[in-house]
């Protein structure tokens, strides 16, 4: 007499994990069936990452049970997870850029799977079967971000995967690549593979996922069928207070030109970086200009040149001007004194020093606001500023003396953006301002930028999130291979058109700038 297969692929029973001063997972129950696409939702710090690390064997729970295909298991490390049939594609890819696709996959599978050359036919077969075409001989640095993600997924699928965990898989993809990824995931699910999908993009969750489990404060706050809920209902499950989550901001026309970039070209010495070619751009007072683009298309170079981390020669100083004054040869502190503020793409290490307190991190970018007197730090004023940032932007932290590294990504991002906005800058340049943050933190950040705009500030936002750019931008364009598309009023373009610009499909660059 044969036994029937288990109804669930994975079951978690009362999974609990504590860290000093933090209960990351509090008696969490979760069940995923074969062929199910299951969303895991929650605000930053809700416990999603810890739970994924437990399933994948990176972290061990303090208590609770894991049941895999009807059998209780203890997953001691990622190698055991992969042996069971659990694969994970992390938000930050783990590929060697100087190696080929086949070489990267061979490293993951081990010598028993064969040499890179022996693996090439299998890679082509798997990629063709799931509609993820990729050449196994291509070097990773020559691939687009979407193609790199395909390599990560193919690497999992070549290990007889039964559960695929995807952490924010669409955050760096064009709309067309998102559509292609969803076709692949639905194909996988139709063959019985279970998928655990982590995302802050609620519209995508509703379009793709069969069921959803929502975490809040380390506990399960609800479960639902996403396509039977609105984005607002899902957001309420995640953050409770839904104020501002469905805000629709009026589009405006800017005034006087604050930032002008005039025929800017720059040769990137990084062999894996993108150079810039003849960029022209204006950002005016009282407007937000959004620049879309898949990572690696010149955004880092443009940000470095605008912030002053990379500088042009004195003879080219007028390639970048602020209020008509040439700044392309000036250091970052000189540009800040002219009224520029800057939110970098990397929070820890670039936007904030990890081991320094929030108070000291507030000082680093605000030193010119009377916080230093004859070479002496005015500690009370610095602490007052840090506490005001924490209060105004709802930063969840014990106090201003807390090290930056101890904050969740969303809370640190709120602090960094708050630090810049509190300077009341004439010009704010923000890179990926809500990348990887929950809907509540994103709403706080958007409201702050709109308030700065309405007070006359000029804002340039560089982001890979088209939904965000269409929500807050007054004009929009896209970078591809170091070239800038036309800039159009957001109301006069579409997501599909900007998606084409992100893929380089535009004529007469910057004709509408």
NORBELQUI-V454374 format. One line per field, one symbol per residue. phi: phi as a letter, one per 20 degrees, with the letter a starting at -180 (. if undefined). burial: + if it has 24 or more other ideal C-beta (glycine too) atoms within 12 Angstrom, else -. A space follows every 10 residues. Layout:
phi=???
burial=???
//
This chain:
phi=.eeffffdfc cdclfcbdcg mbefccledb ccegmedded drfgnfofff fffffenfcd ffbocdddln dfcdeeafff gfffodccdf fdfdcefedf gfffffffen fffofgffeg fffffffffd mcgbefefff feeffffffg gffggfffdl fdcddcdlfd fcdfgfffgf fffffffgff eofecdddbe effffffdef bbdddbmncf ercadgfdce gfffffffcn fegnfdfcef ecdfdffedc dclecbeeff fdededclfc bccdfmbddd deqfgndoff fffffffofd cefgfdfefc cclnefcfde fgfffffeoe cbdffefenc ebegeeffff fffgdcfedn ecclndfegf fffffffffg ffdlfebgaf effgfeefgf ffffffffgf ffflffcddc dlfcfmdfff ffffffffff ffgfeofecd ddbeefgfff fdeecbbbeb lmddfgdcgg fdccffffff ffenebdlgm fdf
burial=-------+++ ++--+++--- ---+++++++ ++++++++++ ++++++++++ +++++++++- +--+-++++- --+-+--+-- ++-+++++++ +-+-+---++ ++++++-++- -----+--++ -++--++--+ -+-+-+-+++ +-++++++++ +++++++++- ++++++++++ ++++++++-+ ++-++++++- --++++++++ ++++++++++ ++++++++++ ++++-+--+- +-+++++++- ---++---+- ++-+--++++ ++-+++-+-- --+++++-++ ++++++++++ ++++++++++ ++++++++-+ ++------++ +++-++++-+ -+--++-+++ ++++++++-+ +++--+++++ +++++++-+- +--------- -+--++++++ --+++++--+ -+-+-+++++ ++++++++++ +++-++++++ ++++++++++ ++++++++++ +++---++++ ++++++++++ ++++++++++ ++++++++++ --+-+-+++- ++++-+--++ --+
//
